C-alpha cells in the first residue's frame, strides 16, 4: 500500500486564516515568498461541523498546492491555522490531520496582532462579521476578550450593526416605528416584502450572522451620507465595543503600546474615525491605526518566523475573564 504523504518538504509552509465570511489559504517558502493562494467560504463552528471543517481544510490545501504547482502528496514543514469560533479543545483535533505537517492552531486574533505590532506590545480592536479585543506584551502570551458569537452578541461587529439595521426595518414593517429612508433602503437590499418575510429570511438563514452582516457596507454608506439613523446605529454599536476595549486595556500597564483597528468594518475610514473618537472619549487616546493588510499576511509572517526557529506556540492565546 502506497503511503499518501510519503515525505515532507521543510521548505514549504502552509497558512490558513478562517473568518466568518471567507477562509484564505497560502503556501509560502521558508524565505517568505508566496507560492500559491486559494480562498474558500467562511469557516466557523456556529454553522460548520467538524467534518465540514476538515473537508474545507483538505480542499483548501489541495487548491493552494495546485495553484503553486506543488505535488499534493508532499506535506509542508508545518501549518498555521488561525480560525474564528474554535476553542483549544477543538483545535487539538487538528494536530493529527494527515498531510499538513506539524499543525499549530489558534484563534484569528494572532495574525492581526502580528500585523499591528509584530513582537511589540500592542492592542487591537477588531470588527468583521464578529468582533473582539486582543492584546499582548512584547514578551507575554496573547490575551483575548469577546468573540462571543452572534447569539450572545459581538458588540460593534458587522453582525451586530446589521442586526440593529434589520431590527429597525422589522419595526417599520410591523408598524411600531415610522417609515424612513434608512428602513426602506435596508428593505430593498434584502428584498424584504413584509413583516413575515423579514422573519423568514433572518431565521431561515443557514448563518444569521453572515446574513445580517451583509448590509453593513450599505449602513456605512448611509453613515457617510449623514443619515441620522445610520449614525445612531453605528455609534451605539461601536460604543459597546469601545467600552469592552477600555476594560481590556485595564489589564495592561501604562507603557507605550501600538493600537490598531482591524477588520472590514473598523477599517472603513468613516467608521475608523468614529471609533477613534469613541475610544478617546473613554480614555483611550490614539493614534488608532487602521490595519488594512489581509490577515493571511499576518499568518505568512508567523510562518516565516517559525521556519527560522521561532515556534508560534510562544503566542498561545490565554482566554481571560473580562474584569468587572
Residue pairs with C-beta under 8 A, 6 or more apart in sequence:
4 73
4 98
4 99
5 73
5 74
5 75
5 98
5 99
6 73
7 74
7 75
8 74
8 75
8 76
8 77
8 101
9 74
9 75
9 76
9 77
10 30
10 77
11 29
11 30
11 77
12 27
12 28
12 29
12 35
12 70
12 74
12 76
12 77
13 27
13 28
13 29
13 30
13 76
13 77
13 78
13 79
13 80
13 303
13 304
13 306
13 307
14 25
14 26
14 27
14 28
14 61
14 64
14 76
14 78
14 79
14 80
14 100
14 101
14 303
15 24
15 25
15 26
15 27
15 28
15 79
15 80
15 82
15 296
15 299
15 300
15 302
15 303
16 23
16 24
16 25
16 26
16 57
16 60
16 79
16 80
16 81
16 82
16 83
16 299
17 23
17 24
17 82
17 83
17 108
17 111
17 294
17 295
17 296
17 298
17 299
18 24
18 42
18 43
18 44
18 81
18 82
18 83
18 84
18 108
19 42
19 43
19 44
19 83
19 84
19 108
19 128
19 129
19 295
20 42
20 44
20 84
20 85
20 128
20 129
20 130
20 159
20 207
20 209
20 210
20 213
21 41
21 42
21 128
21 129
21 210
21 213
22 39
22 40
22 41
22 42
23 39
23 40
23 41
23 42
23 43
23 56
23 60
23 83
24 37
24 38
24 39
24 294
24 295
24 296
25 37
25 38
25 39
25 40
25 60
25 61
25 63
25 64
25 296
26 34
26 36
26 37
26 64
26 296
26 299
26 300
27 34
27 35
27 36
27 37
27 64
27 65
27 67
27 68
27 70
27 76
28 34
28 35
28 300
28 303
28 304
29 35
30 77
30 304
30 307
30 308
31 304
31 307
32 300
32 301
32 303
32 304
34 300
35 68
35 70
36 64
36 65
36 66
36 67
36 68
36 69
36 70
37 64
37 67
37 296
38 60
38 63
38 64
38 67
40 56
40 59
40 60
40 63
41 56
42 129
42 207
42 210
43 53
43 56
43 83
43 84
44 83
44 84
44 85
44 207
44 209
45 53
45 85
45 86
45 90
46 85
46 149
46 150
46 207
46 209
47 206
47 207
48 56
50 90
50 93
54 94
54 97
57 81
57 94
57 97
57 100
58 97
58 99
61 72
61 99
61 100
62 72
65 71
65 72
66 72
72 99
75 98
75 99
75 100
75 101
76 100
76 101
77 101
77 102
77 307
78 101
78 102
78 103
78 104
78 303
78 306
78 307
79 100
79 101
79 102
79 103
79 104
80 104
80 105
80 106
80 299
80 302
80 303
80 306
80 312
81 91
81 94
81 103
81 104
81 105
81 106
82 105
82 106
82 107
82 108
82 109
82 110
82 111
82 295
82 298
82 299
83 105
83 107
83 108
84 107
84 108
84 129
84 130
84 147
85 130
85 147
85 149
86 105
86 107
88 317
91 105
91 106
92 105
94 100
94 103
94 105
95 103
95 105
97 103
104 306
104 311
104 312
104 313
106 312
106 315
106 316
106 317
107 144
107 147
107 317
108 295
109 124
109 126
109 132
109 134
109 142
109 144
109 317
110 142
110 298
110 302
110 312
110 315
110 317
111 295
111 296
111 297
111 298
111 299
111 301
111 302
112 124
112 126
112 134
112 260
112 262
112 291
112 295
112 298
113 122
113 124
113 134
113 135
113 136
113 142
113 298
113 315
114 298
114 299
114 301
114 302
115 260
115 262
115 291
115 293
115 295
115 297
115 298
115 301
116 122
116 124
116 258
116 259
116 260
116 262
116 289
116 291
117 136
117 258
117 260
118 301
119 138
120 138
120 258
121 135
121 136
121 137
121 138
121 252
121 255
121 256
121 257
121 258
122 135
122 136
122 257
122 258
122 259
122 260
123 133
123 134
123 135
123 245
123 248
123 249
123 252
123 257
123 258
123 259
123 260
124 133
124 134
124 135
124 259
124 260
124 261
124 262
124 291
125 131
125 133
125 241
125 242
125 245
125 260
125 261
125 262
125 266
125 275
125 279
125 288
126 132
126 133
126 134
126 261
126 262
126 263
126 266
127 154
127 156
127 157
127 158
127 238
127 241
127 261
127 262
127 263
127 264
127 265
127 266
127 271
128 157
128 158
128 262
128 263
128 264
128 265
129 157
129 158
129 159
129 209
129 210
129 213
130 146
130 147
130 149
130 150
130 154
130 157
130 158
130 159
130 209
131 146
131 147
131 154
131 155
131 156
131 157
131 160
131 241
131 263
131 265
132 144
132 145
132 146
132 147
132 154
133 144
133 145
133 146
133 241
133 244
133 245
133 248
134 142
134 143
134 144
134 145
134 248
135 142
135 143
135 248
135 249
135 251
135 252
135 257
136 142
136 143
136 315
137 252
141 314
141 315
141 316
141 317
141 318
142 315
142 316
142 317
142 318
143 248
143 251
143 317
143 318
143 319
143 320
144 317
144 318
144 319
144 320
145 244
145 247
145 248
145 320
145 322
146 154
146 155
146 241
146 244
147 154
148 154
149 209
150 157
150 159
150 160
150 163
150 208
150 209
150 212
153 160
153 163
154 160
155 237
155 240
155 241
155 243
155 244
156 237
156 238
156 239
156 240
156 241
156 242
156 265
156 266
156 275
157 213
157 237
157 241
157 265
158 212
158 213
158 216
158 263
158 264
158 265
159 208
159 209
159 210
159 212
159 213
160 237
160 240
161 213
161 216
161 219
161 233
161 234
161 237
161 265
162 211
162 212
162 213
162 214
162 215
162 216
162 219
163 212
164 233
164 236
164 237
165 182
165 186
165 212
165 215
165 219
165 230
165 233
166 186
166 190
166 198
166 202
166 212
166 215
168 177
168 180
168 182
168 183
168 186
168 229
168 233
169 183
169 186
169 187
169 190
169 192
169 198
170 195
170 198
170 199
171 177
171 183
172 178
172 179
172 180
172 183
172 187
173 183
173 187
173 192
173 194
173 195
173 198
174 195
177 183
180 229
181 227
182 222
182 227
182 229
182 230
183 229
185 218
185 222
186 192
186 215
186 218
186 219
189 214
189 215
189 218
190 198
190 201
190 214
190 215
191 197
191 201
192 198
192 201
201 211
202 208
202 211
202 212
205 211
216 264
216 265
219 230
219 233
219 234
220 230
220 234
220 265
220 268
220 270
220 271
222 229
222 230
223 230
223 231
223 234
223 270
223 271
223 274
224 270
234 271
234 274
235 274
235 278
238 271
238 274
238 275
238 278
239 278
241 275
242 275
242 278
242 279
242 282
242 284
243 282
244 322
245 279
245 282
245 284
246 279
246 282
246 283
246 284
247 322
247 323
248 322
249 284
250 323
251 320
251 323
258 289
259 284
259 286
259 287
259 288
259 289
260 288
260 289
260 290
260 291
261 267
261 272
261 275
261 276
261 288
261 289
261 290
261 291
262 290
262 291
262 295
265 271
266 272
266 275
266 290
267 290
267 291
267 292
269 290
272 288
272 290
275 288
276 286
276 287
276 288
279 285
279 286
279 288
280 286
302 312
305 312
306 312
